[in-house]
Amino acid sequence: MKHVAEVDSQAETRVRMPTRRAMAKQQTRAKVLAAARELFSTEGYEGATIRDIAASAGMSTGAVFANFADKSELFREIMVFDMAAVLEAMNEAAARGRTVDDALLKAFGAGYTFYRGQIHLVRAALGLSWSCDTGPALRELPAMQDTVELFAEQLALGVQRGELSQECEIKLRSQMLFDSYLANYAHAVFGGWSLEALQARSRDQIRVILAGARRG
């Protein structure tokens, strides 16, 4: 019994609830991120200043800098959260596809639907992804490669079902699909394309990319 009591005590220590200070820090970060998201979405990256973000969150700029090194770190954390959420939505959408083309088109659509209404946020992401300072950190986020893997998994399923040939070059075509998926955001941001227009273009892109991979 003594041994059991010691084990229980050790387990309780390991799962100890966070301190009030830790909880307060989490709440502060959440408020700052919410305010930053709102301002990035309405004002764009350049238009949203740390001072404005702090004011919107109801705190001082010092409190913001106590939790985030700079504005780019704030933006990157928002992107990490969003990309994980959109990847989940794309996976769920692809799982409902009846064919490889349908699955890929549904995945593309889920991504575009997620960001509909957040054009300023997407514009900022596109711009920052080519910046020498912030670009590498955004382009190398794990969710980027995970999206390529999502497309690769759908192509592999297409091979298993006999829709695509065994020699369909999954790695190359999944990267081509990702490049097309990402490039279409520019049409939404700078061309004002509707979700329907993006879907129509995506359908054509998927058809062309898979054209040489069809089974006889």
C-alpha positions in Angstrom: 0.0 0.0 0.0 2.8 2.3 0.8 4.3 1.7 -2.7 0.9 2.5 -4.3 0.7 5.7 -2.3 4.1 6.8 -3.4 3.3 6.1 -7.1 0.1 8.0 -6.8 1.9 10.9 -5.3 4.5 10.9 -8.0 1.8 10.8 -10.7 0.0 13.7 -9.1 3.2 15.7 -9.1 3.7 15.0 -12.8 0.2 16.2 -13.8 0.2 19.2 -11.5 -2.1 21.9 -12.7 -0.4 25.0 -14.2 0.3 27.9 -11.8 -1.8 31.0 -11.9 1.1 32.9 -13.4 1.4 30.3 -16.2 -2.4 30.5 -16.8 -2.3 34.3 -16.9 0.5 34.1 -19.4 -1.5 31.8 -21.6 -4.5 34.1 -21.5 -2.4 37.1 -22.3 -0.9 35.3 -25.4 -4.4 34.2 -26.5 -5.7 37.8 -26.3 -2.7 39.2 -28.2 -3.0 36.5 -30.9 -6.8 37.2 -31.2 -6.2 40.9 -31.6 -3.3 40.4 -34.0 -5.4 38.0 -36.2 -8.2 40.6 -36.4 -5.9 43.4 -37.4 -3.9 41.3 -39.8 -7.2 40.3 -41.4 -8.5 43.8 -41.7 -5.4 46.0 -42.1 -2.9 43.6 -43.5 0.6 42.8 -42.1 2.1 46.2 -42.7 -1.0 48.1 -41.5 -1.2 46.3 -38.2 1.3 47.8 -35.8 2.4 46.3 -32.4 0.9 49.4 -30.8 -2.5 48.8 -32.5 -2.4 45.1 -31.6 -1.6 46.0 -27.9 -4.4 48.5 -27.8 -6.9 46.1 -29.3 -5.9 43.5 -26.8 -6.3 46.0 -24.0 -2.7 45.9 -22.8 0.6 47.7 -23.2 3.1 47.2 -25.9 5.5 45.9 -23.2 3.1 43.1 -22.4 3.1 42.1 -26.1 6.8 42.1 -26.3 7.0 40.1 -23.1 5.2 37.3 -25.0 6.4 37.7 -28.6 9.8 38.8 -29.9 8.2 40.8 -32.8 5.4 41.1 -35.2 6.7 38.4 -37.5 6.6 35.9 -34.6 3.0 36.8 -34.0 2.1 36.3 -37.6 4.0 33.0 -37.8 2.2 31.6 -34.8 -1.2 32.5 -36.3 -0.1 30.8 -39.6 1.0 27.7 -37.7 -2.4 27.4 -36.0 -4.3 28.1 -39.2 -2.3 25.8 -41.3 -2.9 22.9 -38.9 -6.7 23.7 -39.0 -6.9 23.9 -42.7 -4.9 20.7 -43.2 -7.4 18.9 -41.0 -10.3 20.3 -43.1 -8.5 19.3 -46.3 -8.0 15.8 -45.0 -11.6 15.5 -44.0 -12.8 16.8 -47.4 -10.5 14.5 -49.3 -11.8 11.5 -47.4 -15.2 12.2 -48.9 -13.9 12.0 -52.5 -15.3 9.3 -54.7 -12.3 9.3 -57.1 -8.8 10.7 -57.0 -9.9 13.8 -59.0 -12.9 14.3 -56.7 -10.8 13.9 -53.5 -8.1 16.4 -54.7 -10.7 18.9 -55.8 -12.5 18.7 -52.5 -9.2 19.2 -50.7 -8.4 22.3 -52.7 -11.9 23.6 -52.1 -11.6 23.1 -48.3 -8.4 25.2 -48.3 -9.9 28.0 -50.2 -13.1 28.0 -48.2 -11.1 28.2 -44.9 -9.4 31.4 -46.0 -12.4 33.0 -47.6 -13.0 36.3 -45.9 -9.4 36.5 -44.7 -7.9 38.0 -47.9 -5.7 40.4 -46.1 -4.2 37.6 -44.1 -3.5 35.6 -47.2 -2.0 38.6 -49.0 0.3 39.1 -46.0 1.3 35.4 -46.1 2.1 35.5 -49.8 4.2 38.6 -49.4 6.1 37.5 -46.3 6.8 34.1 -47.9 9.1 35.8 -50.3 10.8 38.0 -47.8 14.4 37.3 -47.1 13.9 37.7 -43.4 10.6 35.9 -42.7 10.2 33.9 -45.9 12.2 30.8 -45.0 10.4 30.3 -41.6 7.0 30.4 -43.4 7.9 28.3 -46.4 9.5 25.6 -44.1 6.5 25.2 -41.8 5.7 21.5 -41.3 2.1 22.0 -42.6 3.5 22.9 -46.0 5.1 19.5 -46.4 2.1 17.8 -44.8 -0.1 19.2 -47.5 2.2 17.8 -50.2 1.9 14.4 -48.3 -1.9 14.7 -48.3 -1.9 15.0 -52.1 0.6 12.1 -52.3 -1.6 9.9 -50.2 -4.6 10.6 -52.5 -2.5 9.8 -55.6 -1.4 6.5 -53.9 -5.0 5.7 -53.2 -5.7 6.4 -56.9 -3.1 3.8 -57.8 -4.5 1.3 -55.4 -8.0 1.7 -56.9 -6.6 1.3 -60.4 -7.4 4.9 -61.5 -3.8 5.8 -61.9 -0.9 3.8 -63.3 1.9 2.3 -61.0 4.4 4.6 -62.8 2.5 7.9 -62.1 5.4 9.6 -60.3 3.6 10.4 -57.1 6.3 12.5 -55.6 6.6 14.8 -58.6 2.8 15.1 -59.2 2.0 15.7 -55.6 4.5 18.7 -55.6 2.9 20.0 -58.8 -0.5 19.8 -57.2 0.7 21.7 -54.2 2.3 24.4 -56.4 -0.9 24.8 -58.3 -3.0 24.9 -55.1 -0.7 27.5 -53.6 -0.5 29.6 -56.7 -4.3 29.9 -57.0 -4.4 32.0 -53.8 -2.7 34.8 -55.8 -5.8 34.9 -58.1 -8.1 35.3 -55.1 -5.9 38.0 -53.5 -5.0 40.1 -56.6 -7.7 39.1 -59.1 -10.7 38.9 -56.7 -11.6 35.4 -57.9 -14.6 33.8 -56.4 -14.6 30.3 -54.8 -16.4 29.0 -57.9 -13.7 30.4 -60.2 -10.9 28.9 -58.0 -12.7 25.5 -58.1 -13.1 25.6 -61.8 -9.3 26.4 -62.3 -8.4 23.7 -59.8 -10.5 21.1 -61.7 -8.6 21.9 -64.9 -5.2 21.9 -63.1 -5.9 18.5 -61.5 -7.1 17.1 -64.9 -3.9 18.3 -66.7 -1.5 17.1 -63.9 -3.1 13.7 -63.8 -3.5 13.4 -67.6 -0.3 11.4 -68.1 -0.9 9.2 -65.1 -4.2 7.6 -66.1 -4.4 3.9 -66.7 -4.9 3.0 -70.3 
